[in-house]
Amino acid sequence: MIRADGLSKRFGPVQAVADVTFTASAGCVTGLVGPNGAGKSTTLRMLLGLVEPDGGTATFGGTRYRELASPGSTVGAVLDIAGAHPAATARGQLTTVAALGGHRRERVEHVIDTVELRSYADRRVKGFSTGMRQRLALATALLGDPDVLVLDEPSNGLDPAGIVWLRTFIREYAASGRTVLVSSHVLTDLEHSVDDIVLIDRGRTTWTGSLRDLTAHGTTLEQAFLALTTKELTA
């Protein structure tokens, strides 16, 4: 289980996150939703120990990320797609990361097949499209065979077939008893792939619950999102 409890973070005069609290359970895909600038990316970075919160806690199974015995084998994360050296091949990049993380060498070939990157495995990253870079980033996150996946805008750059593939992949990953937390502004993607929703607006958690509860009255996720954010803005 991922748990965020009262997370807050200020950057100078900007209160990026004021009070974010939620849980993401094993066996479920949880969607992190909010307008641009709502604090989603900062929240994910606090979860992963990349940004130190001013207040609150973020844990995986009760343990902070920096205190995990084997973080790469517990949590796989995709926060951006710019990590690979442009002169490296996909296989070379994955082999290097596997060695640095202490992951088994055979995981490299496994994740190449998992993200359907076999045809491009020996091409240099500088020639990759955005969608191919996205697949490489996901392959890198999977090297440690983690119990938790944290994904920030994972469908960026994917073509329609790639988006359908990604939806199926994260559903199956969660169905195996693992935890998936996905942040995305493409609400139609989330509507077809998530079990639970966490809505963040102006740095605060404004709604948490199941997608079924949120859309119980025949509304789409987009309609419910607009209704909730409008209510917050006019309150």
C-alpha positions in Angstrom: 0.0 0.0 0.0 1.1 3.5 -0.8 0.1 6.1 1.9 0.4 9.8 1.8 -0.6 11.6 5.0 -0.8 15.4 5.2 1.9 16.0 2.6 2.9 19.7 2.2 5.6 21.5 0.2 6.4 25.2 -0.4 8.8 26.5 -3.0 9.6 30.1 -1.9 6.3 32.0 -2.0 4.5 29.1 -3.8 2.6 26.6 -1.8 2.8 23.7 -4.2 1.2 21.1 -1.9 -0.7 22.1 1.1 -2.4 18.9 2.5 -2.5 15.7 0.4 -3.7 12.5 2.0 -4.7 9.3 0.3 -3.9 5.6 0.0 -3.4 3.4 -3.0 -4.1 -0.2 -2.3 -2.5 -3.4 -3.6 -4.5 -5.0 -6.4 -5.8 -1.7 -7.6 -5.0 1.0 -10.1 -5.3 4.4 -8.5 -5.6 7.5 -10.6 -4.1 10.8 -9.4 -6.2 13.6 -11.1 -6.0 17.4 -10.9 -5.7 20.5 -13.0 -2.3 21.7 -14.2 -0.4 23.1 -11.2 -2.5 21.2 -8.7 0.5 19.6 -7.1 0.4 16.1 -8.7 4.0 15.9 -9.8 5.3 17.4 -6.6 3.3 14.8 -4.6 4.8 12.0 -6.6 8.3 13.3 -6.1 7.7 13.5 -2.4 6.5 9.9 -2.4 9.8 8.9 -4.1 12.1 10.9 -1.8 13.1 13.2 -4.6 11.6 16.2 -2.8 11.7 16.5 1.0 8.2 17.4 2.3 7.8 20.3 4.7 5.2 18.3 6.5 3.5 15.0 6.4 4.7 11.5 5.5 4.8 9.2 2.4 5.3 5.5 2.8 5.3 2.2 0.9 4.0 -0.6 3.2 4.7 1.7 6.1 8.3 2.5 5.1 9.6 5.7 3.6 11.2 5.3 0.2 14.7 6.2 1.3 14.5 3.6 4.0 13.4 0.7 1.8 15.9 -2.2 1.9 15.7 -2.6 -1.9 13.9 0.4 -3.4 14.3 -0.6 -7.0 12.8 -4.0 -6.4 9.9 -2.5 -4.4 9.0 0.6 -6.4 9.3 1.2 -10.1 8.7 4.8 -11.3 8.3 6.7 -14.5 8.4 10.5 -13.9 10.0 11.6 -17.1 11.5 10.0 -20.3 14.7 12.0 -20.6 17.0 9.7 -18.5 18.6 7.6 -21.2 21.8 8.9 -23.0 21.0 9.6 -26.6 24.0 7.6 -27.8 23.0 4.5 -25.9 20.9 1.7 -27.3 17.8 0.6 -25.4 19.4 -2.7 -24.5 22.6 -0.9 -23.4 20.7 1.5 -21.3 18.7 -1.2 -19.6 21.9 -3.3 -19.1 23.6 -0.4 -17.4 20.7 0.4 -15.1 20.2 -3.3 -14.2 23.9 -3.5 -13.2 23.7 -0.4 -11.1 20.5 -1.5 -9.4 21.8 -5.1 -8.7 19.0 -6.6 -10.9 19.4 -9.9 -12.7 20.8 -9.7 -16.2 18.0 -11.8 -17.6 15.5 -9.1 -16.5 16.8 -6.9 -19.4 15.5 -9.2 -22.1 12.3 -9.8 -20.1 11.4 -6.2 -19.9 12.3 -5.5 -23.5 9.6 -8.1 -24.5 7.2 -6.9 -21.8 7.0 -3.4 -23.3 7.2 -4.7 -26.9 10.5 -2.9 -27.6 12.3 -5.9 -29.2 12.4 -4.4 -32.7 14.1 -1.3 -31.4 16.3 -2.8 -28.7 19.6 -2.2 -30.5 18.7 1.3 -31.9 20.2 4.4 -30.4 17.9 6.3 -28.1 18.5 9.6 -30.0 16.4 8.2 -32.9 13.5 7.2 -30.7 10.0 8.7 -30.9 8.4 10.0 -27.8 6.3 6.8 -27.6 9.4 4.6 -27.8 11.1 6.6 -25.1 8.0 6.2 -23.0 8.2 2.4 -23.4 11.9 2.5 -22.6 11.2 4.4 -19.4 8.6 1.9 -18.4 11.0 -1.0 -19.1 13.6 0.7 -16.9 11.0 0.9 -14.1 10.2 -2.8 -14.4 13.8 -4.0 -14.1 13.5 -4.8 -10.4 10.2 -6.6 -10.8 8.6 -4.1 -8.3 5.5 -4.6 -6.3 4.6 -0.9 -6.9 4.5 1.2 -10.1 4.3 5.0 -9.9 3.6 6.5 -13.4 3.4 10.2 -14.3 1.6 10.8 -17.6 2.6 7.3 -19.0 0.5 7.6 -22.2 2.3 10.7 -23.5 3.6 10.1 -27.0 1.9 6.7 -27.4 -0.2 6.0 -30.5 -3.8 4.7 -30.1 -2.6 1.1 -30.2 0.1 1.9 -27.6 -2.5 3.5 -25.3 -4.7 0.4 -25.5 -1.7 -1.8 -24.7 -0.7 0.4 -21.7 -4.3 0.2 -20.3 -4.2 -3.5 -20.5 -0.7 -3.8 -19.1 -1.4 -1.7 -15.9 -4.8 -3.5 -15.4 -3.0 -6.9 -15.5 -0.1 -5.6 -13.3 -2.6 -4.6 -10.6 -4.6 -7.8 -11.0 -1.5 -9.8 -10.0 -1.8 -8.2 -6.6 0.5 -5.2 -7.1 -0.1 -1.5 -6.7 -0.3 1.0 -9.5 -0.5 4.8 -9.0 -1.0 6.8 -12.3 -1.1 10.5 -12.6 -2.6 11.8 -15.9 -4.5 14.7 -17.3 -6.0 12.4 -20.0 -9.2 11.6 -18.2 -10.5 9.2 -20.9 -7.4 7.0 -20.4 -8.0 6.8 -16.6 -11.7 6.1 -17.0 -10.8 2.9 -18.8 -8.0 1.7 -16.5 -8.4 2.8 -12.9 -10.3 1.5 -9.9 -9.9 4.4 -7.5 -9.5 8.2 -8.0 -7.6 10.8 -5.9 -8.5 14.4 -6.9 -6.0 17.1 -6.0 -6.9 20.8 -6.5 -4.7 23.7 -5.4 -2.4 21.4 -3.5 -5.1 19.7 -1.4 -6.9 16.4 -1.6 -10.5 17.3 -2.5 -12.0 13.8 -3.1 -11.0 10.2 -2.8 -12.9 7.1 -3.6 -13.7 4.5 -6.2 -14.3 5.4 -9.8 -17.6 3.6 -9.6 -18.8 5.9 -6.7 -17.6 9.0 -8.6 -19.5 8.1 -11.8 -22.5 6.4 -10.1 -25.0 8.9 -11.4 -24.3 8.3 -15.0 -21.6 11.0 -15.3 -18.3 10.5 -17.1 -15.0 11.0 -15.2 -14.5 14.2 -17.1 -18.0 15.5 -16.0 -17.4 14.5 -12.4 -14.0 16.1 -12.4 -15.3 19.4 -13.8 -18.2 19.4 -11.3 -15.8 18.8 -8.3 -13.2 21.4 -9.4 -15.8 24.0 -10.2 -17.3 23.4 -6.8 -13.9 23.9 -5.1 -13.2 27.1 -7.1 -16.5 28.7 -6.2 -16.6 27.5 -2.6 
